[in-house]
C-alpha cells in the first residue's frame, strides 16, 4: 500500500508514533503478564520501523 501525504502530515505521524513508542516502553516495563509483554514488544518493533520509514 502506498499513501501520499504532505511533509507536515508525515512529521505529525512521526511525532505521534514516537510518542506512542515512549508510552509503550513504559507499559512494557509495568506489565507482569509475559504473553501480553511479548505482544507489546512486537508492537514496539513495528513502531520503530514506522518511525524510521517516516524519518526518510
PATORTOR-621506 format. One record per residue (C-alpha): y, z, x; chain; residue number from 1; residue in three letters. Coordinates in Angstrom, 3 decimals. Example, Ala and Ser with C-alpha at 12.3 -4.5 7.8 and 13.67 -1.06 7.14 Angstrom:
BEGIN
@v=-4.500 w=7.800 u=12.300 c=A k=1 r=ALA
@v=-1.060 w=7.140 u=13.670 c=A k=2 r=SER
This chain:
BEGIN
@v=0.000 w=0.000 u=0.000 c=A k=1 r=UNK
@v=3.465 w=-0.806 u=1.186 c=A k=2 r=UNK
@v=6.608 w=0.895 u=-0.005 c=A k=3 r=UNK
@v=10.109 w=-0.422 u=0.589 c=A k=4 r=UNK
@v=12.600 w=2.429 u=0.868 c=A k=5 r=UNK
@v=16.063 w=2.827 u=2.299 c=A k=6 r=UNK
@v=16.762 w=4.650 u=5.546 c=A k=7 r=UNK
@v=18.262 w=7.517 u=3.566 c=A k=8 r=UNK
@v=15.148 w=7.774 u=1.390 c=A k=9 r=UNK
@v=12.954 w=7.692 u=4.492 c=A k=10 r=UNK
@v=14.907 w=10.574 u=6.028 c=A k=11 r=UNK
@v=14.654 w=12.558 u=2.788 c=A k=12 r=UNK
@v=10.887 w=12.048 u=2.607 c=A k=13 r=UNK
@v=10.508 w=13.066 u=6.248 c=A k=14 r=UNK
@v=12.582 w=16.203 u=5.675 c=A k=15 r=UNK
@v=10.539 w=17.124 u=2.599 c=A k=16 r=UNK
@v=7.268 w=16.532 u=4.440 c=A k=17 r=UNK
@v=8.414 w=18.659 u=7.387 c=A k=18 r=UNK
@v=9.431 w=21.443 u=5.003 c=A k=19 r=UNK
@v=6.066 w=21.276 u=3.244 c=A k=20 r=UNK
@v=4.331 w=21.340 u=6.627 c=A k=21 r=UNK
@v=6.126 w=24.540 u=7.605 c=A k=22 r=UNK
@v=5.219 w=26.200 u=4.318 c=A k=23 r=UNK
@v=1.644 w=25.018 u=4.656 c=A k=24 r=UNK
@v=1.270 w=26.611 u=8.090 c=A k=25 r=UNK
@v=2.291 w=29.965 u=6.611 c=A k=26 r=UNK
@v=-0.148 w=29.545 u=3.734 c=A k=27 r=UNK
@v=-2.983 w=28.677 u=6.145 c=A k=28 r=UNK
@v=-2.370 w=31.898 u=8.092 c=A k=29 r=UNK
@v=-2.286 w=34.005 u=4.921 c=A k=30 r=UNK
@v=-5.372 w=32.501 u=3.292 c=A k=31 r=UNK
@v=-8.524 w=34.560 u=3.582 c=A k=32 r=UNK
@v=-10.890 w=32.074 u=1.923 c=A k=33 r=UNK
@v=-12.411 w=29.882 u=4.619 c=A k=34 r=UNK
@v=-13.096 w=26.947 u=2.280 c=A k=35 r=UNK
@v=-9.523 w=26.893 u=0.991 c=A k=36 r=UNK
@v=-8.197 w=27.243 u=4.527 c=A k=37 r=UNK
@v=-10.188 w=24.149 u=5.555 c=A k=38 r=UNK
@v=-8.685 w=22.149 u=2.684 c=A k=39 r=UNK
@v=-5.211 w=23.277 u=3.706 c=A k=40 r=UNK
@v=-5.875 w=22.239 u=7.305 c=A k=41 r=UNK
@v=-6.924 w=18.769 u=6.123 c=A k=42 r=UNK
@v=-3.676 w=18.540 u=4.196 c=A k=43 r=UNK
@v=-1.796 w=19.658 u=7.318 c=A k=44 r=UNK
@v=-3.294 w=16.763 u=9.288 c=A k=45 r=UNK
@v=-2.220 w=14.283 u=6.606 c=A k=46 r=UNK
@v=1.300 w=15.712 u=6.511 c=A k=47 r=UNK
@v=1.611 w=15.495 u=10.298 c=A k=48 r=UNK
@v=0.545 w=11.855 u=10.185 c=A k=49 r=UNK
@v=3.020 w=11.165 u=7.402 c=A k=50 r=UNK
@v=5.888 w=12.808 u=9.293 c=A k=51 r=UNK
@v=5.010 w=10.717 u=12.338 c=A k=52 r=UNK
@v=4.988 w=7.495 u=10.342 c=A k=53 r=UNK
@v=8.266 w=8.348 u=8.639 c=A k=54 r=UNK
@v=9.890 w=9.030 u=12.017 c=A k=55 r=UNK
@v=9.326 w=5.426 u=13.140 c=A k=56 r=UNK
